[in-house]
Amino acid sequence: MSVLVFGSANADLIFPTPTLPAPGETVLGESWRASPGGKGANQATAAARAGARTHFIGAVGTDSLAEVALSGMAAAGVDLSGLARVGVATGAAAICVDARGANQISVASGANMAVRATQVADAELGPDTVLLLQMEVPVEEMVALVARARAAGARIILNLAPPAPVPEAMLRQIDLLVANEHEAAWLAASLGVAPEAAALRGALGIDVVVTRGEQGSEAATATGTHHQPAFQALAVDTTGAGDCWCGTLAAALDAGEDLPTAMRRASAAAAIAVGREGAAVAMPTATETEALLASA
């Protein structure tokens, strides 16, 4: 059993500020920090810290930011043997976080656009593999990888973040689509349906989960719908909360948990993550998540 993450790795440059800047406004903060990030790397870190054997496929540059981008995964024990180092700057994100924990993010993709499906060996795709993807690498490479994974019998999860056009034929090949309420609304508008899990499932014919922050999450599957309430949390920094949710969910499904149980575990992990600063560095361990689940 394993989780294979095909996605992005960034160096996050984080700027705590009293408020988020409006267009044309400069807001002064006291300090900044560099931290590992990128949706793929964040989700791989979350999956590994949740206990899954995790392999990351991505690309970074040969610059000093590469080690920052990889540090969270390395510390979590993620297998980085499939990583490509290319002659393009490592992906980076500028993140403003206000006093309430809300964030504003700008991303330069850099080396993430150089990741290729051919970096994934055929032996890594099979019925014991959970393939987890996001939207920060080239869509055409995801299309090629999803087709191979489907043929090999892997379980495929796509986190539609950030939202961008995806061939409908590829969407119909995945097993589970995860989107937050904004991403779900974007996709629903393109399909001409309501921004709800059940409506999206009806349009695409695949299982769908829509996460709604403090309002919890909802799933629509062939057996019906399920609502998972959010765990109470004091938000310090919401950066990476969705990535924590997705990575933990993938690890739970890889371990054999059913979707409702996996959603509950993912919600608990995300509640812990938002109480900490940073993205990858905020991901909880399996022990921490178990403790919250036991106390709820």
N, C-alpha and C positions, 0 to 999 in steps of 0.2 A: 504494500500500500504506500502511496506517496502523493504529494501535491506538487504539481509542476506549474510554476508561474512563468508566463511569457509576458514580459512587460518592461516598464520603464524603471530607471534608477536615476535619481537626481540628488544634487547637493542643495539642501534647503537653506536659504539665507533668511533668517527669521528676525523680524523687527517688531518688538512689543511697543505699542503706541497707545496713548490714552483713548483715541478715537481712530476710526478708519478714515483715511484721507478722501475728500471729495475730489472730483475732477479739477485739476489745476491747483490743488491745495497741498502744502507741505506740512506734515505733522512731525514734530520732534519727539523722539524717544530717547531713553537714557543709554541703551546698549543694543547689541545685536549678537546673534550666535549662528554658527553653521552646524547643520544637523543632517543626517541621512534622510532622504525622502524619495519621492516618485511613487506613483500608485502601485507599480509592480513590486518594487523593493519593499514598500510598506506592507503590502499584503503577504509577501513571502516571509517577512520578519514576523508578522502576526501569526501566520500558520505554523512556523517553526516554534515560536514561543508557546503556542497552544499544544505542541506535542507532536506535530506531523513531521515525517521525513520530507523535507522540502528541497526542491531543486529550482534554481532561478535561471532563466534564459533571458539575456538582455545585452546591452552594449554600453560601454563607457569610453571616454577618451583616455589619453595618456597624460593628462594634466593632473595637478594636485587635487582638484575637486573630486577626482575619481575615487580616491580612498575615503573621502567623506561620504560619498554616495553609497559606497559598499559597506561601510563600517557597521551599520545596524544589522545587516544580514550576516556578516562575518561573525559578529558577537553572538547571534542567535543560532549559529551552526548551520546556516543554509548552504547547500552545495552550490558553489559558484564555478564548477568546472566547465559549464557551457557558456560562460561569459565571453563576449568578444570585446577586444580593446581596439579601437579604431582611431584614425587620424582626424577626428572631429571633437570639438569641445564637449566635455561631459554635460549632460542635461542639468539645468539649474532652475530653481524657483525662488522668487522674491515673495515673502509672505509677511504681511502686516497682520498682527493680532491685537485686538483692542482689549480694554479692561474687562469686558464681558465674555471674552473668549471667542468672539466672532472673528472671522478672518477674511482676507482679501488676497488673492494669489495671482501672480503672473509667472508663466513658465516658458523657458527657452528649451525646446526639445533636444537640440544638439545631437549627441550620439544615439539617442533613443530612436532616431529615424533610420539608423543603420542596422537595427536588429533584423535577423532573417529567420524564417521558419526552418531553413536547412540547418540551423544550429541545434535543432532538436533531433536526436537520433531516433530511428524507428523503434528501437528497443525500449525507449522511455514512454512509449504510448501503448496502452493496453487497458484491459478491464480493471486493473488495480490502480489506475492513474486517475486523479482528479486534475483536470487541466483548468487553470484559472487565468482569465484574460481581462484586460482593461482597454481603454481607448487612447493610450499615450504612445503607441507604436503604430507603424504603418498598417492600415486596414488590409491591404492586399496580402501582407504576410500572415495576418490572422486568418484570412480566408483560406490560404493554402494549408495552414496548420490545422484548422478546424476540420477540413476535409480529411486529412490524414488521421486525426484523432477519432473522428466519427467512424472511419473504416476499421480502426483498431479496437473500437469498443470502449474508449475512454469516456469518463463522465466529464462534460464540458460546462463550465460556468463562465458567463460573460458579465462583467460589471460595466454597464454602459456609462462610464465616467472617464473624462468629460463627454457629454453627448455629442455624437457626430454621426453622419450617415454610414450605415452598414448595409451591405446587400441583404435583402430579405431572405434570399436563399441560404445565407450563412446563419442568420438568426434562427431559421427553422431547423438547423442542424444541431444547435446547442441544447443542453438539457435544462439549464436554469439561467434565467436572465435576472440580474439584480440591478435595480435602479433606485436612486433616491426620488423624492417627490418632484424635484425640478426636472430631472432626467426623464422620469416617467411622463411628465406633462409634455416634454419636447417630443418624445417618441409617439405618444398618443395623438398629438396634433398631426404628425406626419402620416399616421395610420387612419386618422379620422374616427377615433374612438375616445371613450372617457379615460382619464388618467388614473385608472384603478387597475390593480393586479388582475382581477377577473376579466376585465374588458381587454387588457393587453394579451392575456392568455387566449381569449377567444379569437383574437385577430391573428395571433402567431402560431397557436397550437403547441406552445411550449410552457413549462412551468415558469412562473414569474413571482418575484418578491419585490415589493416596493417598500423602501425604508422611509420613515417620516420623522426622524429625530425624536423629540420628546413625546411624539404621538405613537411611537412604537413602529412596528412593521407588519405588513400583511402579505400573505402568500396565496396564490391561486394555483392549484394543481388538478390533476385528473380526478382526485378524490374529494375536491371541495376547496374551501378557503380556510385560512387560519390567521388569527391576529395575535401578535406577540407584543404585549405592553413593554414600554421602555423601563429600565431600571432607574431609580432616582439617582441623580448625579449632580454634583456642583461643578459646572463647566469652568475650567481654567483655560483650555485651548482645544477647540474642536478640530484642529488640523489633523487629518488622518483618521478621524473617527470612523468614517465609512470604510476606509481600508482595513482598519482593525476588524470591523464587522465582517467584511468579506473574507479576509484571511482566516479568521476564527471559524466562520461557517464552513469553509472548504476543509479545514482540518477536522472538524466534527463529522462532516459527511464522509471524509476519507476513513475515519475511525469506525464508521458503520452506524452512526446515529441517524435517526429519521429527520426530515426537514424541520418539523416543529421543535424538536429537542435541540437541533443545531441552531435554530434561530434564537432560542432562549439563551444558549451559551454565547452566541455572537453578541446578543444585546447586553449581556453581563460584562463581557470583555470590553465593549465599546464604552460602557458607563465608567469603567475604570480608566480607560485611555483619556477620556475628555477631562478627567480630573488632574491630568499631568501636562506639562509643557512639552511641545514637540510632536513629531509624528512617529517615526519608527521607534524612537527611544521611549515612547509612551506605551508601547504594546505590553499587555500584561502576560505573565506566565500562566501556564495551566493551573498551577497551585493557587494563584491569586484569583483566577476566575472561579475555580471550584469553591473557594472560600465564600465568595459573594453569592454564588448559587445556593450554597448550603444555608446561608443566613437569610435568604429572601423568603 
